[in-house]
């Protein structure tokens, strides 16, 4: 009997650690990607839904749906242990990895962007410069004609 209770206590301590990991995953996501308030509300709701599902699943699987106070104490202990001893390291490591991946993607984007910029300049030179040259000349021609018309109208 005592071993069963101890086993359940350890299971729910692990649940607290899992909930802490889930919480940190949302924190990492928020620090890595700036989101609007609406998205933050959705993330919060998703966190609480997932947390509730984890707890309910564990209660039904490991304790046949019986709710005991020590389960919630164990979840709280697991969560506190995770936050006090592991959370800082997980955040630092995860954010460092994400920043490295961001830098790699930005570098790749800049490398891939170079040919497209050159292609854009080439297209601009071939198509838009002649068109703008023609438009400028047509405008100048009509300006000269209107100036002559105004000059003749004054005389």
C-alpha positions in Angstrom: 0.0 0.0 0.0 2.7 2.5 1.0 4.7 1.6 -2.2 1.6 2.3 -4.3 1.2 5.7 -2.7 4.9 6.4 -3.1 4.8 5.3 -6.7 1.8 7.7 -7.3 3.6 10.5 -5.6 6.6 10.1 -7.8 4.4 9.9 -10.9 2.8 13.2 -10.0 6.2 14.8 -9.3 7.1 13.8 -12.8 3.8 15.4 -14.0 4.9 18.6 -12.3 8.2 18.5 -14.1 6.4 17.9 -17.4 4.1 20.8 -16.7 7.2 22.9 -16.0 8.8 21.9 -19.3 5.5 22.8 -21.1 5.5 26.1 -19.4 9.1 26.8 -20.4 8.4 25.8 -24.0 5.7 28.5 -24.2 8.1 31.0 -22.5 10.8 30.1 -25.0 8.4 30.5 -27.8 7.4 33.9 -26.6 11.0 35.1 -26.2 12.0 33.8 -29.6 9.1 35.1 -31.5 7.3 38.3 -30.7 3.6 37.7 -30.7 0.5 39.8 -30.5 -1.7 39.8 -27.4 -4.3 37.7 -29.2 -1.8 35.0 -29.9 -0.6 35.2 -26.3 -4.1 34.6 -25.1 -4.4 31.6 -27.4 -1.1 30.2 -26.1 -2.2 30.6 -22.5 -5.4 28.8 -23.2 -3.5 26.0 -25.0 -1.1 25.7 -22.0 -4.0 25.3 -19.5 -5.8 22.9 -21.8 -2.7 20.7 -22.2 -1.9 21.0 -18.4 -5.4 19.8 -17.6 -5.2 17.0 -20.1 -1.9 15.8 -18.6 -3.2 15.8 -15.1 -6.5 14.2 -16.0 -4.7 11.5 -18.0 -2.4 10.7 -15.2 -5.2 10.6 -12.6 -7.2 8.2 -14.8 -4.3 6.0 -15.9 -2.4 5.7 -12.6 -5.1 6.1 -9.9 -8.3 4.9 -11.7 -9.8 8.4 -11.6 -9.5 8.9 -7.8 -8.3 12.4 -6.9 -6.1 12.7 -3.8 -4.7 15.9 -2.3 -1.2 14.4 -2.3 -1.3 14.3 -6.1 -1.6 18.1 -6.3 1.1 18.5 -3.7 3.4 16.2 -5.7 2.6 18.2 -8.9 3.5 21.4 -7.1 6.7 19.9 -5.7 7.7 18.6 -9.2 6.9 22.0 -10.7 8.9 23.9 -8.0 11.9 21.5 -8.3 11.9 22.0 -12.1 11.6 25.8 -11.8 14.3 26.1 -9.1 16.9 23.7 -10.5 16.4 23.2 -14.3 14.4 26.0 -15.8 17.2 28.5 -16.1 19.4 26.1 -17.9 16.7 25.0 -20.3 15.8 28.6 -21.1 19.5 29.6 -21.7 20.3 26.6 -23.8 17.1 26.7 -25.8 17.3 30.5 -26.5 21.0 30.1 -27.5 20.1 27.3 -29.9 17.2 29.3 -31.3 19.4 32.4 -31.8 22.1 30.3 -33.6 19.4 28.8 -35.9 18.0 32.3 -36.5 21.5 33.6 -37.5 22.0 30.6 -39.8 18.6 31.2 -41.5 19.3 34.9 -41.8 22.7 34.2 -43.3 21.2 31.7 -45.8 18.5 34.2 -46.6 21.0 36.9 -47.4 23.0 34.6 -49.5 19.9 33.5 -51.5 18.8 37.1 -51.7 21.9 38.2 -53.6 21.0 36.6 -57.0 17.4 37.9 -56.7 18.6 41.4 -56.1 20.9 41.2 -59.1 18.0 39.8 -61.2 15.8 42.7 -60.0 18.4 45.3 -60.9 18.8 43.6 -64.3 15.1 43.6 -65.0 14.8 47.2 -63.8 17.7 48.2 -66.2 16.2 46.3 -69.1 12.5 47.1 -68.8 12.0 50.1 -66.6 14.8 52.4 -67.6 13.7 52.4 -71.3 10.1 52.9 -70.3 11.0 55.7 -67.9 13.2 57.2 -70.7 10.3 57.1 -73.1 7.9 58.6 -70.6 10.3 61.4 -69.7 10.8 62.2 -73.4 7.1 62.2 -74.1 6.5 64.5 -71.1 9.3 66.9 -72.3 7.8 66.9 -75.8 4.3 67.8 -74.5 5.9 70.4 -72.2 7.6 72.0 -75.2 4.4 71.9 -77.2 2.3 73.4 -74.4 5.0 76.1 -73.9 4.7 77.0 -77.6 1.0 77.0 -77.4 1.0 79.3 -74.4 3.6 81.5 -76.1 1.5 81.7 -79.3 -1.7 82.4 -77.3 0.0 85.4 -75.6 0.9 86.9 -78.9 
